[in-house]
Amino acid sequence: MKKLFLSLLVATFHIAATILLYRERILHHRVESDVVLFLLPFIAASAGYYIVLTFKGSIRLRIVGLFGAPALAYFSLSAAMLYVLNIYGS
């Protein structure tokens, strides 16, 4: 239950960061780099998911976390992009 809560917390921060950065790009043109907009939050979310998934885990769980963390970061990025593309357009 604790891992689920922490995973939802990481997802919330990832989605919020992506929405805020995309909003700044659309409205104020402050974020010009796709690396800052997409890659850095994705890497930070992947690291957060990996820490959550592998906290006090076995070696098998750590290996699964290597693949699961980017997959979860992809899903939270997809959720954020669904929101911002509906609000701000492409």
C-alpha positions in Angstrom: 0.0 0.0 0.0 2.9 2.3 0.8 4.5 1.7 -2.6 1.2 2.4 -4.4 0.9 5.8 -2.5 4.5 6.7 -3.3 4.1 5.7 -6.9 1.0 7.9 -7.2 2.9 10.7 -5.6 5.7 10.4 -8.2 3.1 10.3 -10.9 1.4 13.4 -9.6 4.7 15.3 -9.5 5.6 14.1 -13.0 2.3 15.1 -14.4 2.3 18.5 -12.7 5.8 19.3 -13.8 5.0 18.4 -17.4 1.8 20.4 -17.4 3.6 23.5 -15.9 6.5 23.3 -18.3 4.2 22.9 -21.3 2.1 25.8 -20.1 5.2 28.0 -19.9 6.2 26.9 -23.4 2.8 27.7 -24.9 1.9 30.9 -23.0 5.2 32.6 -22.3 7.7 30.8 -24.6 10.2 30.3 -21.7 10.8 26.6 -22.2 12.3 26.2 -25.7 14.1 22.9 -25.2 12.4 19.5 -25.6 15.1 18.1 -23.3 13.9 20.3 -20.4 10.3 19.8 -21.3 10.2 16.0 -21.7 13.5 14.2 -21.0 14.5 15.7 -17.7 11.1 15.1 -16.0 11.0 11.6 -17.6 14.4 10.7 -16.1 13.5 12.2 -12.7 10.2 10.2 -12.7 12.0 7.0 -13.8 14.4 7.4 -11.0 11.6 8.0 -8.5 9.6 5.0 -9.7 12.7 2.9 -9.5 13.4 3.9 -5.9 9.8 3.3 -5.0 9.6 -0.1 -6.8 12.9 -1.4 -5.5 12.8 -0.1 -1.9 13.7 -3.0 0.4 13.3 -5.4 -2.5 15.0 -8.4 -3.8 17.4 -8.6 -6.7 14.6 -9.9 -8.9 12.5 -6.8 -8.0 15.5 -4.6 -8.9 15.7 -6.1 -12.3 12.0 -5.8 -12.9 12.3 -2.1 -11.6 14.8 -1.4 -14.4 12.0 -2.0 -17.0 9.0 -1.1 -14.9 10.2 2.4 -13.9 10.5 3.8 -17.5 7.2 2.2 -18.3 5.5 3.9 -15.4 7.2 7.2 -16.3 5.9 6.7 -19.9 2.3 6.3 -18.7 2.5 9.3 -16.4 3.9 11.3 -19.3 1.1 10.1 -21.6 -1.5 11.2 -19.0 0.1 14.6 -18.8 0.2 15.0 -22.6 -3.4 13.9 -23.0 -4.3 16.8 -20.7 -2.1 19.5 -22.2 -2.9 18.6 -25.8 -6.6 18.9 -25.0 -6.1 22.2 -23.2 -3.4 24.0 -25.3 -3.4 22.1 -28.6 -0.3 20.8 -30.3 
